[in-house]
Amino acid sequence: MKINKYFKGIATFALAVLSFASCEKEEKKEIDTLSVEPKSAIVFKASGNEDVALAVTTNVSEWKFTAPEWVKAVKSGSKLVVNASDNKGDERVGRITITAGAAEPVKISVTQLAAGGEEPEQPQGGVVVTFNQATEQDVIYLGTETAATVKANISVAEAASKDITVDVVFDEGYLSEFNYNQGAEYLLFPKDKATYSATLTIKKGQTKSDDMEIKIDGSTLGFGSGYLIPLRAAAQEGSEVTVDRKNNRVNYVVMRQNPRTIKNVVYLEVNDCNPLNVLEYELADGTPFFDAVILFAANINYNSTEDRVYLHNNPNVQALLDESDVYIQPLRKKGIKVYLGLLGNHDAAGVCQLSDWGCYEWAKEVAQAVKDYKLDGVSLDDEYSGGPMIGNPWFTNTSGKAGSQLMLELKRAMKEACYWPTEVSYFVWGSLNTVSECKAWNPDVDQKGGNATGESYKPSTFVDFYVANYGGRSYPHADFSMKNCSCMSLECNLGRGSISEDRARAWKEEGFGWCMWFAFDPSGSGSVPSNFGRSFAWMQEAARGFYGQELKKPTGVYNKIGEGEYDPERHDKQF
């Protein structure tokens, strides 16, 4: 057996070396490139459109394209000539995708206006006006204050020879196009809850108008959804003004968040507990007791055959993700954020042992899952990993620095992939005991096997909160504050940790931002017996101390049926 293990170790090392050498050779190959001009969104009228020619530049011998069936597209040498069939119905949106070998695909949004719904023709010539967002953030978060004010203006390249006035229109029909282009599912903001001037004017001799204030009333908005305010500038009839078609819109997204100063996050053991049980726990004012749920847990794994680190979901995690609309989105619609837990799984991969390049690559896969299943972020736990394969470009020595790098790349990748805000958290364990400043991976410069050389980020820019082991609290370090820390970690099944109304009130006054709960399960339908009695008693103390409210007693449960099976039906239960 010892000899076999010895030769197996040599073989594994040899394969790793060969794999690394192979990767080195591959990196010396010419990189596939692709560019398309123009790459801006195309808007067709319902009928009578002229051809649009897209110039395709690539070093690949053959390039391909896909387009919606109502788009007429023909290859002509190095150009793709596109037009639209006449539209006799509603507005249509789609995407033209051009590919060339392994180069990053170019995607161009294409819209055709509804029959009879064309925007008025802009006068040709005259002064060209642009519509500008004058508030830095394009996503507005509402908390305790449900009102906000954002700004917009118009501008011209040269000083106006006379007053220039344009109309400002609430363009409800743009919602579907915006959602398609963003890959989003925003709702339309209530028109009567956005107040602004119907016109904007640039005074003679000026190049910009005064800022127009858009007053937002978000008191009727639900939690967990984004609402679009779609504004369009339009030339007035008979004016000698052209509004730049590429710069004629200002869009603000409004989201309402839970305003609590201290929040409850539950690590939900999905092998035992149905996530819908979280909905049963409400404060006296009807708001949820829990602010966030971590689905514990998906895994980081290594596939030696394909030589890649990948995201692995056990049958329970995968079942919940596959039926996200049933088991996850109902929580988010109540304002409860849902994160995917990331945990080692007994092989070379781990959350604290990926190389800078490995962090960058795996983060993209995780971010895509967060987007696909409509989650609010991830939470890392450095446990149950084997030793990394040193010499393989995916891995490095286990360290808090590697864990920090992964969290940075996860934060960046999720921001790129998701149109909603996402968060990163971690459990203080293993090498994740401290977090350090990191440099971002720069794919245009950095080489596989090397170190990241991009922009530096402080820990608080890529970690939102972190929690301690059972019975403990987490403390500020680096540039974190108390708002990033948990006051207590309570293990509901085994009874580890403690809380009282007085202690909860004191923690809130100290400035802690979170309280952690683990293995909560009121149903007893999984492998863990019901721990309702202990859990509810603790939660009641927290509700009184944190919020000065009583916690309503639940009257129902949601069961787990078996591996990969959950019951979506609520069952009445007397506790």
VENDAGI-V281812 format. One record per residue. N is the residue number from 1. BURIAL is # if it has 16 or more other C-alpha atoms within 10 Angstrom, else .. D_FIRST is the distance of its C-alpha to the first C-alpha in Angstrom with 2 decimals. Layout:
n=N burial=BURIAL d_first=D_FIRST
n=N burial=BURIAL d_first=D_FIRST
//
This chain:
n=1 burial=. d_first=0.00
n=2 burial=. d_first=3.79
n=3 burial=. d_first=5.43
n=4 burial=. d_first=5.06
n=5 burial=. d_first=6.15
n=6 burial=. d_first=8.50
n=7 burial=. d_first=10.01
n=8 burial=. d_first=10.28
n=9 burial=. d_first=12.12
n=10 burial=. d_first=14.26
n=11 burial=. d_first=15.12
n=12 burial=. d_first=16.11
n=13 burial=# d_first=18.19
n=14 burial=. d_first=19.76
n=15 burial=. d_first=20.74
n=16 burial=# d_first=22.21
n=17 burial=. d_first=24.16
n=18 burial=. d_first=25.40
n=19 burial=# d_first=26.36
n=20 burial=# d_first=28.20
n=21 burial=. d_first=29.91
n=22 burial=. d_first=30.90
n=23 burial=. d_first=32.39
n=24 burial=. d_first=34.25
n=25 burial=. d_first=35.76
n=26 burial=. d_first=36.77
n=27 burial=. d_first=38.56
n=28 burial=. d_first=40.78
n=29 burial=. d_first=42.13
n=30 burial=. d_first=45.57
n=31 burial=. d_first=45.49
n=32 burial=. d_first=47.30
n=33 burial=# d_first=50.49
n=34 burial=# d_first=53.00
n=35 burial=# d_first=56.22
n=36 burial=# d_first=59.08
n=37 burial=. d_first=62.62
n=38 burial=. d_first=64.14
n=39 burial=. d_first=61.24
n=40 burial=. d_first=63.37
n=41 burial=. d_first=63.83
n=42 burial=# d_first=66.31
n=43 burial=# d_first=68.99
n=44 burial=# d_first=71.07
n=45 burial=# d_first=74.34
n=46 burial=# d_first=74.76
n=47 burial=# d_first=76.49
n=48 burial=. d_first=78.06
n=49 burial=. d_first=75.16
n=50 burial=. d_first=74.88
n=51 burial=. d_first=71.77
n=52 burial=# d_first=69.24
n=53 burial=# d_first=67.51
n=54 burial=# d_first=64.05
n=55 burial=# d_first=63.16
n=56 burial=# d_first=59.51
n=57 burial=. d_first=58.02
n=58 burial=# d_first=54.54
n=59 burial=. d_first=52.73
n=60 burial=# d_first=51.04
n=61 burial=. d_first=52.78
n=62 burial=. d_first=53.07
n=63 burial=# d_first=53.53
n=64 burial=. d_first=53.79
n=65 burial=# d_first=55.42
n=66 burial=. d_first=55.70
n=67 burial=# d_first=58.79
n=68 burial=. d_first=60.37
n=69 burial=. d_first=62.34
n=70 burial=. d_first=65.62
n=71 burial=# d_first=64.99
n=72 burial=. d_first=66.26
n=73 burial=# d_first=64.04
n=74 burial=. d_first=64.39
n=75 burial=. d_first=62.62
n=76 burial=. d_first=65.19
n=77 burial=. d_first=63.63
n=78 burial=. d_first=61.96
n=79 burial=# d_first=63.61
n=80 burial=# d_first=63.00
n=81 burial=# d_first=66.38
n=82 burial=# d_first=66.40
n=83 burial=# d_first=69.03
n=84 burial=# d_first=69.32
n=85 burial=# d_first=70.91
n=86 burial=# d_first=73.89
n=87 burial=# d_first=72.96
n=88 burial=. d_first=75.15
n=89 burial=. d_first=73.04
n=90 burial=. d_first=71.12
n=91 burial=# d_first=69.45
n=92 burial=# d_first=66.27
n=93 burial=# d_first=63.35
n=94 burial=# d_first=60.41
n=95 burial=# d_first=58.28
n=96 burial=# d_first=58.16
n=97 burial=. d_first=54.70
n=98 burial=# d_first=54.39
n=99 burial=# d_first=51.06
n=100 burial=# d_first=50.11
n=101 burial=# d_first=46.57
n=102 burial=. d_first=44.23
n=103 burial=# d_first=47.17
n=104 burial=. d_first=47.94
n=105 burial=# d_first=50.22
n=106 burial=# d_first=53.82
n=107 burial=# d_first=55.20
n=108 burial=# d_first=58.95
n=109 burial=# d_first=60.54
n=110 burial=# d_first=63.51
n=111 burial=# d_first=66.14
n=112 burial=# d_first=69.19
n=113 burial=# d_first=71.97
n=114 burial=# d_first=73.32
n=115 burial=. d_first=76.43
n=116 burial=. d_first=79.40
n=117 burial=. d_first=77.20
n=118 burial=. d_first=77.37
n=119 burial=. d_first=77.96
n=120 burial=. d_first=81.46
n=121 burial=. d_first=81.74
n=122 burial=# d_first=81.79
n=123 burial=# d_first=84.87
n=124 burial=. d_first=84.20
n=125 burial=. d_first=85.00
n=126 burial=. d_first=86.19
n=127 burial=# d_first=84.12
n=128 burial=# d_first=80.34
n=129 burial=# d_first=79.01
n=130 burial=# d_first=75.44
n=131 burial=# d_first=74.26
n=132 burial=# d_first=72.05
n=133 burial=# d_first=69.80
n=134 burial=# d_first=71.12
n=135 burial=# d_first=68.53
n=136 burial=. d_first=65.27
n=137 burial=. d_first=62.99
n=138 burial=. d_first=63.04
n=139 burial=# d_first=61.20
n=140 burial=# d_first=63.30
n=141 burial=# d_first=61.67
n=142 burial=# d_first=63.93
n=143 burial=. d_first=63.22
n=144 burial=. d_first=65.83
n=145 burial=. d_first=68.37
n=146 burial=# d_first=68.60
n=147 burial=. d_first=71.04
n=148 burial=# d_first=70.43
n=149 burial=. d_first=72.32
n=150 burial=# d_first=71.06
n=151 burial=# d_first=73.11
n=152 burial=# d_first=73.82
n=153 burial=# d_first=76.42
n=154 burial=# d_first=77.71
n=155 burial=# d_first=78.30
n=156 burial=# d_first=79.91
n=157 burial=. d_first=79.46
n=158 burial=. d_first=83.04
n=159 burial=. d_first=85.59
n=160 burial=# d_first=87.27
n=161 burial=. d_first=90.86
n=162 burial=. d_first=91.59
n=163 burial=. d_first=89.88
n=164 burial=# d_first=86.86
n=165 burial=# d_first=85.90
n=166 burial=# d_first=83.08
n=167 burial=. d_first=82.18
n=168 burial=# d_first=78.96
n=169 burial=# d_first=77.63
n=170 burial=# d_first=75.04
n=171 burial=. d_first=73.25
n=172 burial=# d_first=71.70
n=173 burial=. d_first=70.85
n=174 burial=# d_first=68.45
n=175 burial=# d_first=65.85
n=176 burial=# d_first=64.10
n=177 burial=# d_first=63.96
n=178 burial=# d_first=62.64
n=179 burial=# d_first=59.92
n=180 burial=# d_first=58.88
n=181 burial=# d_first=58.80
n=182 burial=. d_first=56.81
n=183 burial=. d_first=54.52
n=184 burial=# d_first=56.03
n=185 burial=# d_first=57.60
n=186 burial=# d_first=60.36
n=187 burial=# d_first=63.36
n=188 burial=# d_first=66.92
n=189 burial=# d_first=68.38
n=190 burial=# d_first=71.60
n=191 burial=. d_first=74.38
n=192 burial=. d_first=76.85
n=193 burial=# d_first=74.46
n=194 burial=# d_first=74.42
n=195 burial=. d_first=77.77
n=196 burial=# d_first=78.77
n=197 burial=. d_first=81.73
n=198 burial=. d_first=82.52
n=199 burial=. d_first=83.35
n=200 burial=# d_first=82.39
n=201 burial=# d_first=84.93
n=202 burial=# d_first=84.78
n=203 burial=# d_first=88.08
n=204 burial=. d_first=90.16
n=205 burial=. d_first=89.03
n=206 burial=# d_first=85.50
n=207 burial=# d_first=82.14
n=208 burial=# d_first=80.46
n=209 burial=# d_first=81.52
n=210 burial=. d_first=81.24
n=211 burial=# d_first=78.01
n=212 burial=# d_first=78.26
n=213 burial=# d_first=76.79
n=214 burial=# d_first=74.82
n=215 burial=. d_first=74.92
n=216 burial=# d_first=72.05
n=217 burial=# d_first=72.32
n=218 burial=# d_first=68.88
n=219 burial=. d_first=69.93
n=220 burial=. d_first=69.42
n=221 burial=# d_first=66.02
n=222 burial=. d_first=62.95
n=223 burial=# d_first=59.71
n=224 burial=# d_first=56.68
n=225 burial=# d_first=58.63
n=226 burial=# d_first=60.06
n=227 burial=# d_first=63.71
n=228 burial=# d_first=65.16
n=229 burial=# d_first=68.60
n=230 burial=# d_first=69.43
n=231 burial=# d_first=72.51
n=232 burial=# d_first=74.16
n=233 burial=# d_first=77.06
n=234 burial=# d_first=79.71
n=235 burial=# d_first=82.84
n=236 burial=# d_first=86.08
n=237 burial=. d_first=88.26
n=238 burial=. d_first=90.72
n=239 burial=. d_first=89.07
n=240 burial=. d_first=88.31
n=241 burial=# d_first=84.79
n=242 burial=# d_first=81.45
n=243 burial=# d_first=78.38
n=244 burial=# d_first=75.35
n=245 burial=# d_first=73.35
n=246 burial=. d_first=70.05
n=247 burial=. d_first=71.03
n=248 burial=# d_first=73.08
n=249 burial=# d_first=70.70
n=250 burial=# d_first=69.56
n=251 burial=# d_first=66.88
n=252 burial=# d_first=65.89
n=253 burial=# d_first=63.15
n=254 burial=# d_first=63.73
n=255 burial=# d_first=61.03
n=256 burial=# d_first=61.65
n=257 burial=# d_first=59.13
n=258 burial=# d_first=58.89
n=259 burial=. d_first=60.87
n=260 burial=. d_first=59.26
n=261 burial=. d_first=58.78
n=262 burial=# d_first=55.69
n=263 burial=# d_first=53.29
n=264 burial=# d_first=50.77
n=265 burial=# d_first=47.35
n=266 burial=# d_first=45.09
n=267 burial=# d_first=41.34
n=268 burial=# d_first=41.31
n=269 burial=# d_first=38.19
n=270 burial=# d_first=38.59
n=271 burial=# d_first=36.00
n=272 burial=# d_first=38.72
n=273 burial=# d_first=42.06
n=274 burial=# d_first=44.47
n=275 burial=# d_first=45.79
n=276 burial=# d_first=49.32
n=277 burial=# d_first=49.60
n=278 burial=# d_first=50.28
n=279 burial=# d_first=53.63
n=280 burial=# d_first=54.90
n=281 burial=# d_first=55.13
n=282 burial=# d_first=58.42
n=283 burial=# d_first=60.70
n=284 burial=# d_first=64.35
n=285 burial=. d_first=65.43
n=286 burial=. d_first=63.18
n=287 burial=# d_first=60.66
n=288 burial=# d_first=56.90
n=289 burial=# d_first=55.34
n=290 burial=# d_first=52.12
n=291 burial=# d_first=52.36
n=292 burial=# d_first=48.82
n=293 burial=# d_first=45.79
n=294 burial=# d_first=42.19
n=295 burial=# d_first=40.13
n=296 burial=# d_first=36.93
n=297 burial=# d_first=34.76
n=298 burial=# d_first=33.67
n=299 burial=# d_first=30.42
n=300 burial=# d_first=29.42
n=301 burial=# d_first=26.38
n=302 burial=# d_first=24.78
n=303 burial=. d_first=24.48
n=304 burial=. d_first=22.07
n=305 burial=. d_first=23.51
n=306 burial=. d_first=27.02
n=307 burial=. d_first=26.22
n=308 burial=. d_first=28.50
n=309 burial=# d_first=28.84
n=310 burial=# d_first=30.67
n=311 burial=# d_first=32.44
n=312 burial=# d_first=30.82
n=313 burial=# d_first=32.95
n=314 burial=. d_first=31.77
n=315 burial=. d_first=34.12
n=316 burial=# d_first=36.38
n=317 burial=# d_first=36.92
n=318 burial=. d_first=37.42
n=319 burial=# d_first=39.92
n=320 burial=# d_first=42.02
n=321 burial=# d_first=42.00
n=322 burial=. d_first=42.90
n=323 burial=. d_first=45.82
n=324 burial=# d_first=46.79
n=325 burial=. d_first=50.47
n=326 burial=. d_first=50.04
n=327 burial=# d_first=47.74
n=328 burial=# d_first=47.94
n=329 burial=# d_first=51.31
n=330 burial=# d_first=53.38
n=331 burial=# d_first=52.01
n=332 burial=# d_first=52.83
n=333 burial=. d_first=56.31
n=334 burial=# d_first=56.91
n=335 burial=# d_first=56.03
n=336 burial=# d_first=52.52
n=337 burial=# d_first=49.99
n=338 burial=# d_first=46.58
n=339 burial=# d_first=43.54
n=340 burial=# d_first=40.02
n=341 burial=# d_first=37.35
n=342 burial=# d_first=34.41
n=343 burial=# d_first=31.15
n=344 burial=# d_first=27.55
n=345 burial=# d_first=24.99
n=346 burial=# d_first=21.46
n=347 burial=# d_first=20.76
n=348 burial=# d_first=21.88
n=349 burial=# d_first=25.51
n=350 burial=# d_first=27.75
n=351 burial=# d_first=31.49
n=352 burial=# d_first=31.31
n=353 burial=# d_first=28.99
n=354 burial=# d_first=30.65
n=355 burial=# d_first=32.43
n=356 burial=# d_first=36.21
n=357 burial=# d_first=35.98
n=358 burial=# d_first=33.24
n=359 burial=# d_first=35.55
n=360 burial=# d_first=38.43
n=361 burial=# d_first=36.65
n=362 burial=# d_first=35.07
n=363 burial=# d_first=38.33
n=364 burial=# d_first=40.18
n=365 burial=# d_first=38.05
n=366 burial=# d_first=38.48
n=367 burial=# d_first=42.20
n=368 burial=# d_first=42.65
n=369 burial=# d_first=41.20
n=370 burial=# d_first=43.57
n=371 burial=# d_first=46.41
n=372 burial=. d_first=45.52
n=373 burial=# d_first=45.20
n=374 burial=# d_first=48.05
n=375 burial=# d_first=46.37
n=376 burial=# d_first=47.65
n=377 burial=# d_first=44.65
n=378 burial=# d_first=41.18
n=379 burial=# d_first=39.66
n=380 burial=# d_first=36.46
n=381 burial=# d_first=34.00
n=382 burial=# d_first=31.22
n=383 burial=# d_first=28.58
n=384 burial=. d_first=25.17
n=385 burial=# d_first=23.97
n=386 burial=. d_first=20.69
n=387 burial=. d_first=20.88
n=388 burial=# d_first=22.95
n=389 burial=# d_first=21.87
n=390 burial=. d_first=23.99
n=391 burial=. d_first=25.41
n=392 burial=# d_first=25.88
n=393 burial=# d_first=29.66
n=394 burial=# d_first=29.20
n=395 burial=# d_first=27.80
n=396 burial=# d_first=28.80
n=397 burial=. d_first=28.01
n=398 burial=# d_first=28.56
n=399 burial=# d_first=32.18
n=400 burial=# d_first=35.40
n=401 burial=# d_first=36.87
n=402 burial=# d_first=34.46
n=403 burial=# d_first=35.32
n=404 burial=# d_first=38.98
n=405 burial=# d_first=38.67
n=406 burial=# d_first=37.24
n=407 burial=# d_first=40.07
n=408 burial=# d_first=42.60
n=409 burial=# d_first=41.42
n=410 burial=# d_first=41.29
n=411 burial=# d_first=44.85
n=412 burial=# d_first=46.04
n=413 burial=# d_first=44.40
n=414 burial=# d_first=45.77
n=415 burial=# d_first=49.19
n=416 burial=. d_first=49.16
n=417 burial=# d_first=47.98
n=418 burial=# d_first=49.95
n=419 burial=# d_first=53.71
n=420 burial=# d_first=53.51
n=421 burial=. d_first=52.46
n=422 burial=# d_first=48.77
n=423 burial=# d_first=47.07
n=424 burial=# d_first=43.86
n=425 burial=# d_first=42.74
n=426 burial=# d_first=39.73
n=427 burial=# d_first=38.34
n=428 burial=# d_first=38.27
n=429 burial=. d_first=34.62
n=430 burial=. d_first=31.62
n=431 burial=# d_first=32.79
n=432 burial=# d_first=35.81
n=433 burial=# d_first=37.91
n=434 burial=# d_first=40.35
n=435 burial=# d_first=41.34
n=436 burial=# d_first=42.68
n=437 burial=# d_first=45.01
n=438 burial=# d_first=43.46
n=439 burial=# d_first=44.58
n=440 burial=# d_first=44.40
n=441 burial=# d_first=42.53
n=442 burial=# d_first=45.16
n=443 burial=. d_first=44.07
n=444 burial=. d_first=47.03
n=445 burial=. d_first=46.01
n=446 burial=# d_first=42.46
n=447 burial=# d_first=39.60
n=448 burial=# d_first=36.10
n=449 burial=# d_first=33.92
n=450 burial=. d_first=37.00
n=451 burial=. d_first=38.73
n=452 burial=# d_first=41.41
n=453 burial=# d_first=44.92
n=454 burial=. d_first=47.17
n=455 burial=. d_first=49.46
n=456 burial=. d_first=48.52
n=457 burial=. d_first=48.35
n=458 burial=# d_first=48.72
n=459 burial=# d_first=46.46
n=460 burial=# d_first=49.29
n=461 burial=. d_first=49.78
n=462 burial=# d_first=46.40
n=463 burial=# d_first=45.55
n=464 burial=# d_first=47.97
n=465 burial=# d_first=46.70
n=466 burial=# d_first=43.79
n=467 burial=# d_first=43.09
n=468 burial=# d_first=41.64
n=469 burial=# d_first=39.28
n=470 burial=# d_first=40.81
n=471 burial=# d_first=43.87
n=472 burial=# d_first=44.20
n=473 burial=# d_first=46.22
n=474 burial=# d_first=45.56
n=475 burial=# d_first=47.79
n=476 burial=. d_first=49.25
n=477 burial=. d_first=47.69
n=478 burial=. d_first=48.11
n=479 burial=. d_first=51.05
n=480 burial=# d_first=50.41
n=481 burial=. d_first=53.08
n=482 burial=# d_first=53.17
n=483 burial=# d_first=53.53
n=484 burial=# d_first=49.90
n=485 burial=# d_first=48.69
n=486 burial=# d_first=48.09
n=487 burial=# d_first=50.02
n=488 burial=# d_first=47.63
n=489 burial=# d_first=44.43
n=490 burial=# d_first=44.82
n=491 burial=# d_first=42.01
n=492 burial=# d_first=44.03
n=493 burial=# d_first=41.61
n=494 burial=. d_first=40.59
n=495 burial=. d_first=43.89
n=496 burial=. d_first=42.72
n=497 burial=# d_first=45.49
n=498 burial=. d_first=49.23
n=499 burial=# d_first=52.36
n=500 burial=# d_first=56.08
n=501 burial=# d_first=59.12
n=502 burial=. d_first=60.22
n=503 burial=# d_first=56.84
n=504 burial=# d_first=56.54
n=505 burial=# d_first=60.03
n=506 burial=. d_first=59.26
n=507 burial=# d_first=56.09
n=508 burial=# d_first=58.13
n=509 burial=. d_first=60.76
n=510 burial=. d_first=58.17
n=511 burial=# d_first=57.36
n=512 burial=# d_first=53.87
n=513 burial=# d_first=53.19
n=514 burial=# d_first=50.55
n=515 burial=# d_first=49.32
n=516 burial=# d_first=45.84
n=517 burial=# d_first=45.05
n=518 burial=# d_first=41.66
n=519 burial=# d_first=40.70
n=520 burial=# d_first=44.30
n=521 burial=# d_first=44.65
n=522 burial=# d_first=47.99
n=523 burial=# d_first=47.22
n=524 burial=# d_first=44.44
n=525 burial=# d_first=43.55
n=526 burial=# d_first=39.92
n=527 burial=. d_first=37.26
n=528 burial=# d_first=39.18
n=529 burial=. d_first=42.41
n=530 burial=# d_first=45.62
n=531 burial=# d_first=46.18
n=532 burial=# d_first=49.64
n=533 burial=. d_first=51.47
n=534 burial=# d_first=49.69
n=535 burial=# d_first=49.33
n=536 burial=# d_first=52.97
n=537 burial=. d_first=54.28
n=538 burial=# d_first=52.41
n=539 burial=# d_first=53.54
n=540 burial=# d_first=57.11
n=541 burial=# d_first=57.08
n=542 burial=# d_first=55.74
n=543 burial=# d_first=58.38
n=544 burial=# d_first=61.17
n=545 burial=# d_first=60.04
n=546 burial=# d_first=58.96
n=547 burial=# d_first=61.63
n=548 burial=. d_first=64.30
n=549 burial=. d_first=63.82
n=550 burial=# d_first=62.81
n=551 burial=# d_first=59.75
n=552 burial=# d_first=60.75
n=553 burial=. d_first=59.06
n=554 burial=# d_first=57.04
n=555 burial=. d_first=58.34
n=556 burial=# d_first=55.50
n=557 burial=# d_first=51.77
n=558 burial=# d_first=49.48
n=559 burial=# d_first=46.59
n=560 burial=# d_first=43.02
n=561 burial=. d_first=42.56
n=562 burial=. d_first=38.85
n=563 burial=. d_first=35.95
n=564 burial=. d_first=37.64
n=565 burial=. d_first=41.03
n=566 burial=# d_first=43.87
n=567 burial=# d_first=47.44
n=568 burial=. d_first=50.02
n=569 burial=. d_first=52.82
n=570 burial=. d_first=54.19
n=571 burial=. d_first=54.69
n=572 burial=. d_first=57.38
n=573 burial=. d_first=56.20
n=574 burial=. d_first=58.11
n=575 burial=. d_first=56.23
//
